[in-house]
Amino acid sequence: MGKTKHNGPMKKSKMPAPEHWVSPIPFGLGKIKPTHIRDSFKTVWENKDNINYAKNIITKGVCDGCALGVSGLYDQTLTGPHMCTTRFNVLRLNTMPAIKEEILHQDIDELRKYSSTELRKLGRIPYPLIRKPGEKNFSRITWDEAMNTIAEKMKTLDPKQYAFYMTSRGITNESYYVGGKVSRFLGTNNVDNASRICHSPSKTAMKRSLGVGASTSNYQDWIGTDVLLFWGSVASNSSPVSTKYMLEAKKKGTKIIVINPYREPSMDKYWVPSVPESALFGTKVADDFYQVNIGGDIAFMHGIMKHWFDMEEKEHGSAINHPFVQEHVNDYDELKENVEKQSWDSIVDSAGVSKERIIELSELLAKSKNAVFAWALGLTMHSFATDNISQVSNLALLRGFIGRKYSGLMPFRGHSSVQGSGEMGADPFVLPGGDYKGDNIERIEKLWGFELPKWQGDIVGVTLENIVLPEENERKIKLYYMSGGNFLETMPEPAFIEKALSELDIRVHQDIILNTSTLLDAKEAVIVLPAKTRYEQEGGGTSTSTERMVYFSPEIEGNKNRIEEARTEWKIYIDLAKRVKPETAHLIDFKDAYEIRDEIAKANPSYDGVQHLKKQGDVFQWGGAWLCEDGICPTPDGKGNLISVEIPDLNKKPGDFYVTTRRGKQFNSMVYGETDPFNQAERYDVLINEEDAKELSILEGEGIVVYNQYGVFQGQAKFVEIAKSNLGVHFPEGNFLLPKGRYEKFAGMPDYNIAVKVEKADRFNARKDTKYLEKPVEDLEVTQS
């Protein structure tokens, strides 16, 4: 596949660029902005009891925050040191001491008074714990007792009745690989991971369009491209170091365009703390914003393509890269016919953006030699997500923005090494090195030396629903083994999730810290296992960044607050396998991390090279600098496929709003502050357009109720620049509005966007006993004063 190799980090421009400054007032004093410097001092203070170890993590480890992949203080994009608040926020997870015993073993109802944020701050899980029905607190047990309890239960169950899940909190490729392998060794295909909840449609769509499931380009391609377009992504909030690349790109003349319902302040103006001029004067990030409706992206893209076809009528070659399309692309005529039949009225109505504005962007892209399209959860968290991303691929294929410098498609990943989770096979649809089918099954069976289960495993959402199936159903999940994760705060319909997790016979939480889901009951036992962090793993570990860089993170010595009984995650899986199937356990036994990497290189041929990563700073990029280099795709005929889809009908009725969830000062579901520093929104603020609010006689700061047939969210109105009839609420607080059981048809992604009604709180509460909701809402009965 890839031929050209990445050149390594490039030098930053030394010239200041006042044209991109936000304000001549130093440090943005008086403006709403993050307090990076204050936050950095706070991090030092938080870690003062283990400051040397904290320093070593920052300078020697691969960041366990976002998926940019900073190794120590350096990455492969720009020279010079990189630091960010996301990394500082998660640092304490790695340095803190154990939870005090008197707190850990107190009455469970007392522990349940803590939020997940408060539980996180209590410290690390010190040793294995168990709690059985009727017991009011956790009891300490030995590792042997814990593992035997799990293993004995597994022996009594059909493998369809247990499941594994791996979250994204700093888990290494080695642990994903062994976790995926052990689950199949134990006979189950119910294995899933956090990355699939976020970006599975990206992988599914890109495989369908281009035959690859990862970013085709690098971050360096941002710096010097004509257009860098962010779709439904707040890159500056999720991956702060990326603002450095954006600033460099702007200095080289790149236009940055953001397509998002909300004019996110951090994509508008940002103070990059490690670039002196930006730390002082700020950086105007986006050159333009297109405030598309939630769910209006497909129509918006159809508008861009429709205008391209109109331009072609007037002048051949003015918008479409015909030589590229003829040589490298299928189904051009079908796409053209499908797009041309869409009316401008239906496009504008769905997109929520005027025809003139769509044409403006369409012409800019037609005149650009290069473009990089990056997207995140704004495109993937939909019931038509795969179709969303296939349309982004269409735009790139029609212009030939693929397989070369300054161009490409980039699913913008949020967590360190989630790119690796699917590539390691910790997913019901994939094995290392390919899909769970045909030749790939035979190849892996030969390598692993045992037969793989031939039934289709379930995705995490379905697995959770299967817990409440009738007793006699062969797919009723009775044991759930979770490495990290808190479904109460990441999945739709939390009330159902609570019920389901409590109905398991045995629930295993392999984790660093407690969270609210750890404290729920189970029918036979809740077992908690203390895991090591990635920096404590013997033999180190690797993680894969968004741009397919595989970084080696060494074991870091000197933790003053070492958790004596914590174990390396992949070692725990092997221990379990040995207890369930001792007679064949030699097939999954790895003596060290180097042996795992040797096998990864064989299991996933793209990862050939991982076996040579041995010391701090070691890195290689699988696939070369660009996937689909020179336009040649790894599809059966070597061509990219244009995918025709219809504009989705959101079934939006007059007076309906569409709501989407967003994060504030948080990392995934870990909340680090009650107020978002970028817009001063609090956790229960509802982001609403001022005109919409006025039509409903809602004042700023006033109590409002957002509701639908699934749930009710009570908050207060906050006026922001968001597209009309669209709302933003924070997750996990807003998850009560989201229904379970709604999945994207190709990738099984839960839908995190839903139609709602909005009312003033006093009006809603006055009418709450009239029957206009499909089900009673218990929390209103309680909170009504």
C-alpha positions, 0 to 999 in steps of 0.5 A: 500500500503506502510508498512514501514515508512520513518525514518526521516533525517539521520546523515551526514558523518563527515569524509572528502573524498579527493578522491572526491575533484575537486581541492586542490585550495580553493573555486575553484579559477580560475575555471568556477563555480557558485559564491555561496557565492557572490550570497548569499550576493547579496540575502541579499542586494536585500531583505534588505528592508524586511530582517526580513520577508525574514529570516522568510520565509527561516527559517519557510516556505517550499521552493517554489523553487524546489521539494526537499521539504526543510521545514525551513532549514531542510528536511527529508533526512539529518540532518543539515541546507540546503540552495541553490541559487534556493531558494535565487533567488525566495525569492525576489518574496515574499518580494518585494514591489508593482510596482510603480504606474507611471510605472504600468500605463504608456503606454503599449508600454513602458511596452512592452519594458521590458523583463520578467526578468525586469518586475519581478524586477519592483515589485508585482501587487498591485491591480486588473487591466483591459485593454480593446481594444484601451486603452493604459494603465492598469486601476485600478478596484475594486475586485468586478468589476473584478470578476463580469466582469469574472463571467458575461462573463462565464455565456454567454459561454458554459463551453467548451469555457473557461479554467483554468490553474495553474502554479507551482510558489509556488501554494499550494495543497489547491489552486490546489484542489479548482481550480480543484474543482471549474472548474468542478463546473463551468462545464468545464473539461478544467483545466490543470497545469504546472506539466503535461507539464513536467512530465505527461509521467512519471505518464502515463508510471509508471501507465502503468508499475507499477500502481503508478504515483509517485516516488517509492523511497526516496532521502535516497535510493540514499545514499548507493545504488550501482548505482544512474543513472540520465537520462536526468536530471541536478539535481545539477542545478535544485535542488542544495541541491540534490548535498549534497545527491550525495556527501553523496552517494559517501562517501558510495560507490555509483556510480553516472552515468549520461546519457545525450547528453551534459556532463553537467559541474554541474553534473561533478564537483560541489561546494556544498556551505553548505558542508565545504569540498565541498565549499572549494575543490569541488566534482566530482559528476559523475563517468561516462557519457554516451553521448546518442543522443537526442532521442536515449534513447530507443535504449540505453536501448534496448542495455542494455537489449539485453546484459542482454539476451545474458548474460542469454544465457551463465549463467542463472540468471547472469543478470535477477532477475528471482525469482522477474520476475516470481513472480511479472512481466508480459510479459517477453517473449514478451519483450525478443523477441522484444529486441532480434530482434533489431540489434546492428547496429540499437541500436548503430546508434540510441543511438550514443553510442558504443556497448562496452560502452553500454555493460559496463553499462549493466554489471555494472547494472547486478552486482549491488544489488540495483539501483535508476533510476532518470530522468527529462525532457531529457526523458519526453520532447519527442513525445515518452516520455511515451515509454522512461520511460516505458523502464526505468521501464523495466530495474528496473523490470528485476533486481527487483530494486523496492519496497525496500531500495536503489532501485526505480524509481524517476521522478525528479521533478523541482518545489515545489508541482507540484507532488501535482497538479495532485494528487489534480485533477487539470488536464483534465485526473484526479480527486483527488484520481484517473483517470477521469473515472468510479467509481472515477467519481461517488465517487467524485460526491457523495463527492462533491454533484454535477454532473461532466462534462462527456466530455474530457477536453483538455490539455493546448497546445490544449486549446491554439490551440482551441482559434483560431478555427472558431467562430461557433465551440463549443470548441472555447476557449473565456476566459482563466483563468490563475494562473501564467504562461507565455506561450510565454516563455514556449510553442513551436512556440511563434509567434502562442501563441502571436496570440492565447492569443490576440484572446481571448475575456477575458484573466485573469492573477491571479499572483504575478508579470507581465510577457510579456504575461500579456501585450498582447491585448485581444478582450474584456478585459485583467484582472490582479488579485493580488495573495498572495504568499504561505507564506501569505495564511491564515491557511497556505498551504501544498506542496508535494515533489518528494518523496511524503512528504506532508509538511505544510508551515505556514502563515508567519507574518511581511511582511513590503511590504504587498500587501493590496489587494492581495488575497489567490488563493483558495479564489479567485476561490471560489469568482468566483464560487459564482458569476457564480452559486450563488444558488449552491455555498455552495457546493464549499465554504470552510471557511478556509484552514483546511476545505480544507485539511479535504476534500482532505483527503477524496477525495484522500485517499492517502492523509489521514493524510494531515488533521493533518498538522497544524504547522511549521515542520508538514509532512507526506509521503503518500504511505510509504517509498516505493511504490510497497513494496515487489514487489507488485504493485497496478495493477489489478493482483498486478504485474508490466508490461514489455512494448515492444516498437520499437526504434523510427525513428527520420527521421534524414537526412544526415546533420541534427542535433537534437536540445534540449532546456536547461536552464541556470541560471534560474528557469523554464522560469525565467532567473536570469543571462545572463551567465550560471555560469557552462559553461559561455554560454550566452543566444544565444550560441548554444552548438555544438560539435567541430568536427561538427563545423569544418566540417561546417567551423564554428569557436567558437564564430562565428555567426551561424543560426539554422533553420528548416521549423518552425523557425530560431534561430540566435546565436553563436557557443560555443564548448562543450562536446556534442554528435555529431550531437546534439545541445543545445539552451536555452529556451525560446530563442530557442522555435522558432524552435519548432512546435506547435501541436506535442504531445506525444500520451499517455500523450499529452506532447509537443515535445521540440526536433526537427531536424534542419540544421546549417549554418554560419550566413553570408552564410545563410543570403546570401542565404535567398531569395532562396526557401529552407525554407517552409515559410518566416522568418520575423525576419531575414528580420528585423535583417539583417543589 
